Amino acid sequence: MIRYLLLLSIIVFPIQAQTEVNYPEVIYGAENIHASWVSHPDILGGEDRVVLFRNTFKVDNTSADFIINISADNHYFLYVNGELVTHGPQLSDIQHYKYETLNLKNYLVKGKNVIAVKVINFGKRRFLGMQSIFTSLIVNGVSKNAEQLNTTGMQDTWVCALDESYKANEVVWRGDGEKAIVGAFYANNPTDIVDLNAYPTGWELLNFNDTDWQKTEFFENASSMGGSIAYLLEPRNLPLLSWDEEQIGSIVRSSKSITTKFPASDELKIPANTKTTFLIDQQYVTKGFPELLFSKGKNASIRINYAENLFGPNNEKGDRNNLEGKQLLGYYDLIISNGKDAQKFIPNWMRTFRFIEFEIETKVQPLVINSFKNNRSRTTIPSVAQFTSDNELYNQIFDICTQDYFLSDAYYETMQYVGDTKIQALIWQAMSGND
């Protein structure tokens, strides 16, 4: 098996408004966590599932710090009053399970507020670097005014629901059937199949009606003071990952004539009862969480295919800039439209791509693609070292990329090998000064 080391940049990025309170110095240790891990009563453990959690609470003084700890198994997205705050936790192992510490005061308003958390378990096919025990969430109020958010599964004010719109889409790479990728090994997460007809639209907003949601159920104590037989909690030891808007490239090939400037600007309208495909070239390999905003198109299917390169007739790669006679073979997300306005899709895990191909089939209602962009997510630790050469290839190789950890391959594997780490860790320390 041939592996390719993906090298991107660790230059300085605009840091999002939210920051990790415990970085670079730990202020709030795990010994101060008094909340418990909670889950949905119908979760059995280990299945691919999305659980949505909500807590409506009151705030009297919006100028006071409102600090929480938060972690989840496998992955979470945190919203306050409908605004995305961050995603996490930092990649961990069970005996060193990380939690984020956040000050939410700038997201709050006087009176009623809502905190909403989406927790994803990617199931048995989750990527090999992600350890898991049970689909669960822990939120701990650090400041006195935030203690009302403590998850306990008993007397707390949290409610939860299963997101029935989601299904994990296994990326098939071995066996006798048709393969989803070209390559000998895949260790990344499954992708997403989402039927928005079953999605609780607006669940993260304050005015959403959650009266039929269920109370959370206790799973396990926090690990402080030896009170847990599950996760041994530790504070996050890196800054939060960025969430920076990145413009998607242009359409370079399509099955039908496209006259708009989508996705750079303009909407893209797909007539009813139509099948269409189009290919976008980003011009460079990137990663993050692509964001699709669309309207109407009841029961239309939108398949988004991602790849680092295109393939020729014999599955050869060749020059990435040569598109002639090549096809996209790679993993994909599949979305079914519910016909409403302003529907949004963001994948539950990062996607790596240079090329994106849309395959769209509409039914009796036209579909409008309002916008498509990427939310680039990576470490914000800057490189302080400098290197220049008269060979541009060497200048590009000097760039290196991490998330919460080093990436041997961001598309196929999303993880790291010991042999690679011995090299990359030394390069990282030399470039960033951060050990």
C-alpha positions in Angstrom: 0.0 0.0 0.0 1.3 3.4 -0.9 0.4 6.3 1.4 0.7 9.9 0.6 1.5 12.5 3.2 -0.8 15.5 2.9 1.0 18.7 3.7 -0.9 21.9 4.0 -0.2 25.2 5.9 -0.1 26.2 9.5 0.0 29.9 8.8 -1.8 32.4 11.0 -5.6 32.3 10.5 -8.3 34.7 11.7 -9.2 33.3 15.1 -12.9 33.0 15.7 -14.5 35.1 18.4 -14.8 32.1 20.7 -11.6 30.9 22.4 -10.5 28.0 24.7 -10.4 29.4 28.2 -8.0 26.7 29.4 -5.4 27.5 26.8 -2.5 28.1 27.1 -2.8 27.9 30.9 -5.2 25.5 32.6 -7.5 27.5 34.8 -10.4 25.1 35.4 -9.3 21.5 36.0 -11.3 18.3 35.9 -11.6 18.3 39.7 -14.2 21.1 39.4 -16.5 19.1 37.2 -19.7 18.0 39.1 -22.0 17.2 36.1 -22.5 13.7 34.7 -22.5 12.1 31.3 -26.0 11.8 29.9 -27.7 10.3 26.8 -31.0 9.6 25.2 -33.1 6.9 26.9 -33.3 4.8 23.7 -29.6 4.8 22.9 -28.2 1.2 23.2 -24.5 2.1 22.7 -22.2 1.9 19.7 -24.9 2.5 17.0 -24.5 5.2 14.4 -26.8 7.9 15.7 -27.3 11.6 16.1 -28.8 12.9 19.3 -30.0 16.5 19.7 -29.9 18.1 23.2 -31.6 21.4 24.3 -31.7 23.4 27.5 -33.7 26.6 27.8 -32.5 28.9 30.6 -32.6 32.5 31.9 -29.9 35.0 32.2 -30.2 38.2 34.3 -26.8 39.7 33.9 -25.3 39.4 30.3 -22.0 41.2 31.3 -21.0 38.4 33.7 -18.8 35.5 32.6 -20.8 32.4 31.7 -18.3 29.6 31.7 -19.0 25.9 30.9 -17.0 22.7 30.3 -18.3 20.5 27.5 -17.4 17.2 26.0 -19.2 14.4 24.0 -18.7 10.9 22.5 -18.0 10.9 19.5 -18.4 14.4 18.2 -20.5 17.5 19.0 -21.6 20.8 17.5 -22.5 23.5 20.1 -25.1 26.2 19.4 -26.2 29.1 21.6 -29.4 30.9 20.5 -29.0 29.4 17.1 -25.4 30.5 16.5 -22.6 27.9 16.1 -20.0 28.3 18.8 -17.6 25.5 18.2 -17.3 21.7 17.5 -15.3 19.1 19.4 -14.0 17.5 21.5 -10.3 17.6 20.9 -9.4 14.1 19.7 -8.7 12.0 22.8 -8.3 8.5 24.1 -10.5 7.2 26.9 -7.9 7.7 29.6 -7.2 11.2 28.4 -10.6 12.4 27.3 -10.6 16.1 26.5 -13.2 18.7 27.3 -13.5 22.3 26.1 -13.9 25.3 28.5 -15.9 28.2 26.9 -17.2 31.6 28.1 -20.6 32.0 26.4 -21.5 35.4 27.7 -21.2 37.1 24.3 -23.8 34.8 22.9 -26.4 35.4 25.6 -29.3 37.9 25.8 -31.1 39.1 28.9 -34.0 36.8 29.7 -34.6 33.4 28.0 -31.8 31.7 26.1 -31.2 28.2 24.6 -28.1 26.0 24.4 -28.3 23.2 21.8 -25.9 20.4 21.2 -25.8 18.0 18.4 -23.9 14.8 19.3 -22.9 12.3 16.5 -21.8 8.7 17.0 -20.4 7.4 13.7 -20.9 3.8 14.8 -18.7 0.8 14.2 -17.1 2.3 11.1 -15.9 5.5 12.8 -12.3 6.4 11.9 -9.6 4.4 13.7 -8.2 7.2 15.7 -11.5 7.9 17.4 -12.2 6.1 20.7 -15.7 5.7 22.0 -17.7 4.2 24.9 -21.3 5.4 24.5 -23.2 8.2 22.7 -23.2 10.8 25.4 -22.8 14.4 26.5 -21.5 16.2 29.5 -22.0 20.0 30.2 -20.7 21.4 33.4 -21.3 24.9 34.7 -18.0 26.4 35.9 -19.3 29.9 36.9 -22.1 30.0 39.4 -24.7 31.4 36.9 -23.9 28.5 34.5 -24.4 25.7 37.0 -28.1 25.6 35.9 -26.8 23.8 32.7 -25.2 20.9 34.6 -26.1 17.6 32.9 -27.2 15.0 35.5 -29.8 12.9 33.8 -32.0 13.1 36.9 -33.1 16.6 38.0 -31.6 18.6 35.2 -33.5 20.7 32.7 -32.1 19.1 29.5 -34.3 17.4 26.9 -33.2 15.4 23.9 -34.4 13.7 20.7 -33.1 11.3 18.2 -32.5 12.9 14.8 -34.3 10.4 12.6 -33.1 12.2 9.4 -29.5 10.9 9.7 -28.0 7.7 8.5 -24.3 6.9 8.5 -23.1 6.1 5.0 -20.4 3.5 5.1 -17.5 4.2 2.6 -17.0 0.8 1.0 -13.3 0.1 0.2 -13.0 -3.7 0.4 -15.0 -6.8 -0.4 -16.5 -8.0 -3.6 -19.0 -5.2 -4.3 -18.5 -1.9 -6.0 -16.0 0.3 -4.2 -16.7 3.9 -3.2 -13.1 5.0 -3.4 -10.0 4.2 -5.4 -7.3 3.1 -3.1 -6.3 0.2 -0.8 -7.2 1.5 2.6 -9.9 3.7 4.2 -9.9 4.6 7.9 -11.9 7.9 7.9 -15.4 8.3 9.2 -18.6 7.3 7.3 -20.3 10.1 5.4 -23.8 11.3 5.7 -27.2 10.4 4.3 -29.8 13.0 5.5 -33.5 13.0 4.7 -34.6 16.5 5.6 -38.3 15.4 5.6 -37.5 13.8 9.0 -35.3 16.7 10.3 -36.6 18.9 13.2 -36.0 22.2 11.5 -35.1 25.0 13.9 -34.3 22.7 16.8 -31.3 24.9 17.8 -33.5 28.0 18.0 -35.2 29.5 21.1 -38.7 29.4 19.8 -38.6 25.7 18.8 -41.3 23.6 20.5 -39.6 20.8 22.4 -42.5 19.7 24.6 -42.5 16.2 23.1 -38.8 15.7 23.6 -37.6 13.3 26.3 -35.7 13.9 29.4 -32.0 12.9 29.3 -30.9 9.7 31.0 -27.8 9.4 33.3 -25.0 7.4 31.8 -21.9 7.9 34.0 -20.3 10.2 36.6 -17.5 12.6 35.7 -14.0 11.2 36.2 -12.9 13.7 38.8 -11.9 12.3 42.2 -12.1 8.7 40.8 -15.9 8.7 40.6 -16.2 7.3 37.1 -15.4 4.0 35.4 -15.7 5.6 31.9 -13.8 8.7 30.6 -10.9 10.2 32.5 -11.4 13.9 31.7 -8.6 16.3 30.9 -8.7 19.9 29.8 -8.2 20.7 26.1 -4.5 21.5 25.6 -4.8 23.3 22.2 -6.7 26.3 21.0 -10.1 25.8 19.3 -10.0 24.9 15.7 -10.8 27.7 13.2 -14.1 28.0 11.4 -13.2 30.3 8.5 -15.3 30.9 5.4 -13.6 29.7 2.2 -14.9 30.4 -1.2 -15.6 27.3 -3.3 -14.1 27.2 -6.8 -15.9 27.4 -10.1 -17.9 25.0 -12.2 -15.6 23.5 -14.9 -17.9 20.8 -16.4 -21.6 20.2 -16.4 -24.2 17.9 -18.1 -26.5 20.9 -18.8 -25.8 24.5 -19.7 -25.2 26.7 -16.6 -25.2 30.4 -17.1 -24.9 31.7 -13.5 -21.7 32.5 -11.6 -22.6 29.9 -9.0 -21.0 29.2 -6.5 -19.0 32.4 -6.4 -22.2 34.4 -6.7 -25.8 33.9 -7.9 -28.2 31.1 -7.2 -28.5 27.9 -9.3 -32.0 26.9 -10.3 -32.7 23.3 -11.3 -36.0 22.7 -13.0 -38.5 20.1 -11.9 -38.1 16.5 -13.2 -34.5 17.1 -14.1 -31.2 15.2 -13.7 -28.1 17.2 -13.8 -24.4 16.9 -12.8 -21.7 19.5 -12.5 -18.0 19.5 -11.4 -16.3 22.1 -9.3 -12.5 22.5 -9.2 -11.1 24.2 -6.1 -7.7 24.4 -7.8 -6.0 23.1 -4.6 -6.6 20.5 -1.9 -8.5 21.8 1.1 -10.6 20.5 4.0 -13.3 21.6 6.3 -17.1 21.5 6.6 -18.8 22.5 3.3 -22.1 24.3 3.8 -25.0 24.0 1.3 -28.0 26.3 1.5 -30.9 25.5 -0.7 -34.7 25.9 -1.1 -37.8 24.2 -2.5 -37.2 21.0 -4.5 -39.5 18.7 -2.5 -37.9 15.2 -2.4 -35.1 16.1 -4.7 -31.9 14.2 -4.1 -28.6 16.0 -3.9 -25.5 13.9 -4.0 -22.2 15.7 -3.2 -19.1 13.8 -4.2 -15.6 14.7 -2.9 -12.1 13.8 -4.3 -8.5 15.0 -4.2 -8.1 14.1 -7.8 -9.9 12.7 -10.9 -9.3 9.3 -12.4 -8.6 8.1 -16.0 -10.1 5.0 -17.7 -7.8 2.7 -15.7 -8.2 4.6 -12.4 -4.9 6.3 -12.9 -4.5 9.8 -11.4 -2.0 11.7 -13.6 -1.9 15.5 -13.7 -4.6 16.9 -11.5 -4.9 19.9 -13.8 -5.8 17.7 -16.8 -9.5 17.0 -16.5 -10.1 15.6 -20.0 -11.6 12.1 -20.1 -11.4 11.8 -16.3 -14.1 11.0 -13.7 -14.6 11.7 -10.0 -14.5 8.6 -7.9 -14.8 9.2 -4.1 -16.9 9.4 -1.0 -20.1 11.4 -1.0 -23.0 12.9 1.1 -26.6 12.4 0.1 -29.3 14.9 1.0 -33.1 14.6 0.4 -34.9 18.0 0.3 -38.0 18.7 2.3 -39.2 21.4 0.0 -38.9 24.3 2.5 -36.9 27.5 2.1 -33.4 28.0 3.5 -32.6 24.4 4.1 -29.0 23.9 5.3 -26.6 20.9 5.1 -23.2 20.8 6.9 -21.5 17.3 7.1 -21.0 15.8 10.5 -17.2 15.4 9.9 -14.7 17.3 7.8 -14.4 16.7 4.1 -11.2 16.8 2.1 -11.3 17.8 -1.5 -10.0 19.6 -4.5 -12.9 18.4 -6.7 -16.6 18.4 -5.9 -19.2 16.9 -8.1 -23.0 17.4 -7.6 -25.5 14.9 -8.9 -29.0 16.3 -8.6 -32.3 14.8 -9.4 -35.5 16.9 -8.9 -39.1 15.7 -8.7 -42.2 17.7 -9.3 -40.8 20.9 -7.6 -37.9 23.0 -8.9 -34.8 23.2 -6.6 -32.9 26.4 -5.9 -29.3 26.1 -4.7 -28.9 29.4 -2.8 -25.2 29.1 -1.9 -22.3 26.8 -1.4 -19.1 27.5 0.6 -16.5 25.8 2.8 -15.9 26.3 6.5 -12.2 25.7 6.8 -11.4 24.1 10.1 -7.8 23.7 11.3 -5.4 24.5 14.1 -4.7 28.2 14.8 -1.2 27.7 16.2 1.0 29.8 13.9 4.3 28.9 12.3 7.1 31.1 13.6 9.8 29.6 11.5 10.6 30.7 7.9 12.0 28.8 5.0 12.5 29.9 1.4 14.1 28.2 -1.6 14.5 28.9 -5.3 12.7 25.6 -5.8 8.9 26.3 -5.4 8.2 22.6 -4.7 10.4 22.8 -1.5 8.5 25.9 -0.4 5.3 23.9 -0.6 6.7 20.9 1.2 7.7 23.1 4.1 4.0 23.8 4.8 2.4 21.3 7.2 -1.1 20.8 8.5 -2.8 19.6 11.7 -6.2 19.6 13.2 -6.1 18.5 16.9 -3.5 16.1 15.8 -1.1 15.4 12.9 -2.7 14.1 9.7 -1.0 11.4 7.7 -3.7 11.6 5.1 -6.8 13.9 5.5 -8.9 12.1 2.9 -8.5 8.4 3.3 -7.3 8.1 6.9 -7.6 11.2 9.0 -5.1 9.8 11.4 -1.3 9.5 12.0 1.3 6.7 12.2 4.1 6.4 14.8 6.8 6.5 12.1 5.3 9.7 10.6 4.9 11.3 14.0 8.6 10.9 14.8 9.3 13.2 11.9 6.3 15.5 11.9 6.5 16.2 15.7 10.1 17.4 15.3 9.2 19.6 12.3 6.2 21.0 14.2 8.3 21.9 17.2 10.9 23.6 15.0 8.3 25.5 13.0 5.9 26.5 15.8 8.0 26.4 19.0 5.1 24.5 20.5 5.9 21.1 22.0 
